Amino acid sequence: MSEEQAAAGTAEGQGPVRISETLGRQLENKREDLFEKFEITDGFPPEVLEEAEERTDGVQEEIQSEVEEREDLREMTTWTTDPVDAQDFDDALSVEERDDEYVLWVHIADVSHYVHPGSAMWEEAIDRGNTVYLSGYTIHMLPPTLAESVCSLVPNEDRLAHTVEMHLDKEHLSFENIEIYKSVIQSDERLTYTQAEERLDDEDAALHEESRLVFDIADRMHEQRKEDGSLVLNPRRDRAHTIIEECMLKANKAVTHELMWNRGVEAVYRVHPQPTPDEWGEALREIQELDGVSIPGSTWDDPRKAVNATLEQAPERQLGKIQWAVMKVMPRAKYMNDPFGGHHALNFEIYGHFTSPIRRMSDLVNHWIVDTNDVPEDLVQLCDHASERQKAGETCEREYKNFLQEVGLDPNQVNNRGIVVDEDVDEIQY
């Protein structure tokens, strides 16, 4: 648990969850069993840790030496938005309204500058595939020494970034121009989601105007996605989450648009097959039978729009059941070296990942391809491995969450507040 999270919990009268030594040993043993079952490695090899330490030496001097070779965006208003307990900040936003367009900048930590083919950290990241988030416990893809320092876009410090600059038509929010380049940025502020919500309402607060502008754009992108047939399983998300989700989707879409249509290169694309008509029919029938739920008749021809419309008007108590009915029939998305087949849930013809290179190997490989236009020879194997490791990580996360519930712990409380083992505690103390 981070110091900020601990302080927030104390201020609200909610410190970490306290458990007995016996239960603490049970959790530790369960994690070890799961790590073995899913071939998840917790600690890092010495050579990887040594390399990470070396790459964090002389950071500011190295950044200054890079300035002339990159776009210098340090004077641009830029900020990050993350959960209160975030350990690293790998994406930041900037926005501007012009007479005939909006310009949206999504700045992503330039991880591939530090982690590249031939390095020990690259090989380890490829092997791990992704960061695994158990409730209250994280198994990182990259050494925290690196991820939480030079690759974290902390405020008031120069950082190397990979910037996606998107010029958007004001009427349709379509791409007028896309530029992807290496940059140097300096974040003005690190906001939590709660703080981002407050800035939207406080007209005197710093970043208020920028926050309102980017929310207006993100909200329009969200509604546009739904109208175009994108499945939205969480329609009641707050404004701050809407900003981040929509801006990251737009940036990912921009990058893969550039890779496929402008460069015609292979990359790590995200392909999501669609359920069969019978599977969709089964899901919709299950939803329609729920108490207090009715699927609008005008939407039955498009299952995604039917689910969206139903979620928006369904009772709160039924949201989880509707979401589960859909998830049961959804095929698992896969990483592939070409995008054809598209992403069914998002209803995107082409899609891939770029915005989370600290925690996903797929994004890290795409950063390398975008920068060098050099496609790894083993790209097909990398895609297959990324898919396998994602499945293993998600299954591990689910099994650990179920175990916490079995022993009487609330996974959400554990995740939000952390755990402290206390020899004087006999029962779980929230």
Beta strands, then each sheet from edge to edge (+ up, - down):
strand 1: 17-19
strand 2: 71-72
strand 3: 79-82
strand 4: 91-97
strand 5: 101-109
strand 6: 132-134
strand 7: 137-139
strand 8: 158-169
strand 9: 175-186
strand 10: 189-192
strand 11: 269-271
strand 12: 334-336
strand 13: 419-421
sheet 1: 1+ 13+
sheet 2: 2+ 9+ 8- 5+ 4-
sheet 3: 3+ 10+
sheet 4: 6+ 7-
sheet 5: 11+ 12-
end
